[in-house]
Each structure stands twice: as structure tokens, then as C-alpha cells.
């Protein structure tokens, strides 16, 4: 097993995503890794290109949304004081865009939050985390714990990621 050097953290700006970011930053600090914070803009122009019900989003609105996403990403970076963290906005279907971002960013570990939906909500909404876990070419660590728990968990598990020497 190799030690991760580039960690990708997808965010939807939710509490689980923030917990995953906190975990990833603590892990990156211990491992000397870098972090890319990625948000996927599910662009209706791309998603509905072939739909008969497609309604074009005005360019001005799309620009405002992308600018707002950029501000949210920058806020997450500055709040944590990690100016070396790379904020990235990608467009497309969420799970596939995360997988594509792994290659684009050269990531060797994904740390992502999960909402932990069950039952009908999981059936109807699916799970981005589940799709990423099933299709990613690199390891995926999912975080559902509150941020304080995530900080302590890194101290307990970071040693497991160190290279094993025979």
C-alpha cells in the first residue's frame, strides 16, 4: 500500500462534506499530502441536452451560480487556513465528474461525506458516495461523523496508512 499524496474532497457544502474536509485536511497534514476541494455543478445544459423538456438556463444566471460556488469554495479554504488547498469547480453528472476529477487532479485518495440515507430516500435519490466507491480507481474514505469526531479519528487511524515494510 502506498501513502496518499493527493487527496480529492468532493463537497456539496453540507455538514457531512465539511466533516470530510476536516478529516482530509488533518490526514493530509499527517501524511504531507495536498488537498483538492471539488464541487460539481450539475449543469442543466449538459444534463438535459437531449431532453424534450429542456429549458435553457440564462448565461447570466449560470455565471452567477458559478461565481457563488467559487465564493463558497474560497470560504471553505480560507476558514481552514489552508491556502495551499486547490478549489475546483467541474460540471456534469456528480458521481462521474468526481471520478473524472480524480484523474484530472492526479488524486490517489478520495475523502467524501455521506448523508447516510436509507430506505425510500436512498432508493429515490441514490447515493453519490456509493457510486463513487463502486467506480473509483483509487481508495475512497467516506465520513459521516461530526467534525470533532473526525478530528479524533484521524489520530487513531492515520498510522494504518503508513507504508508497510517487511
C-alpha positions, 0 to 999 in steps of 0.5 A: 500500500502506498501513502496518499499524496493527493487527496480529492474532497468532493463537497456539496457544502453540507455538514457531512462534506465539511466533516470530510474536509476536516478529516482530509485536511488533518490526514493530509497534514499527517501524511504531507499530502495536498488537498483538492476541494471539488464541487460539481455543478450539475449543469442543466445544459449538459444534463438535459441536452437531449431532453424534450423538456429542456429549458435553457438556463440564462448565461447570466444566471449560470455565471452567477451560480458559478461565481457563488460556488467559487465564493463558497469554495474560497470560504471553505479554504480560507476558514481552514487556513489552508491556502495551499488547498486547490478549489475546483469547480467541474460540471456534469453528472456528480458521481462521474465528474468526481471520478473524472476529477480524480484523474484530472487532479492526479488524486490517489485518495478520495475523502467524501461525506455521506448523508447516510440515507436509507430506505425510500430516500436512498432508493429515490435519490441514490447515493453519490458516495456509493457510486463513487466507491463502486467506480473509483480507481483509487481508495475512497474514505467516506465520513459521516461523523461530526467534525470533532469526531473526525478530528479524533479519528484521524489520530487513531487511524492515520498510522494504518496508512503508513507504508508497510515494510517487511 
